[in-house]
């Protein structure tokens, strides 16, 4: 009699243990994704700020009206020397 009852409980217990393990994995995955989203939100906020846009514009060579663009060559060789 106990053998039959034990046999009937084997599958649900195995399913429970498997589900519990998957829950732990998913919880860790959610925590990782939340931290990644926080980093991306911070990058987006920084990139869309006025200062961030100005930095990006200067990086691709834009200058503000009235400013003069100077191109300095040979800095890599100078840095290598010093």
N, C-alpha and C positions, 0 to 999 in steps of 0.2 A: 504494500500500500504506500509506504513512504518512498519507495523507488519511483512509483508512478508520479507522485506529487513532486518529487525532486526533478524528475525528467521534464515535467511541465514547466518548471521554473527556470530551467537552464537557458532556454532561448530568451525570455524576457530579461533575465539578469545580464546575459551577454550583450543584448541590445542596449540596456541601460549603461553598462560600462563603456561601450563604444560611443554612445551619445555623450557621455560625460567627458571622454577624451576629446571628442570633436568640439565640445563647448569650450574647453580650455584653449584649443588651437585657435578657434574663432575669436575668443576674447583677446588673445595675444595679437591676432591679425588686426582686429578693430583698434587696439591701442596703437599699433604701428601706423595704421592709416590715419588715425587722428593726429598723431604727431607730424606726419608728413603733410597733412592738410594745413596744420598750423604754420609750418615752415613756408608752404606755398602761399598761404594768405599773407604772411609777412612780406614775402618777396613781391607779391602783387601790389600790396599797399605801398611798398617802397618804390616800386617801378612806376606807379601811377601818380606819385606825388610830384609837385612842381620841381623840387630839387632833383628827384630821380629822372624826370623827363629832361631836365637841363643837362644832367650828366650824360644821358644816352645821346642827346643831340650833339654834345661836344665830342663824344667818343667817335661819332661818324663824320666829324669835321664841320659841323654847323657852328657859326659864330653869331653873336647878337649884333643887331644893327649898331654901327659905329665902332665896333671892335676890329682889330687887325689880326689876321691869321699869320702866324710865324711857323715855318716848318724848319725844324732843327735836325740836321743830318749828322750822322757819325756818333750818336750818343752810345750806341752799342759798343763801338770800338773804344770810346773813352771809358765806359764803365768796365770794360774788360781790362784796360790798362790800370785803372785805379781800383 
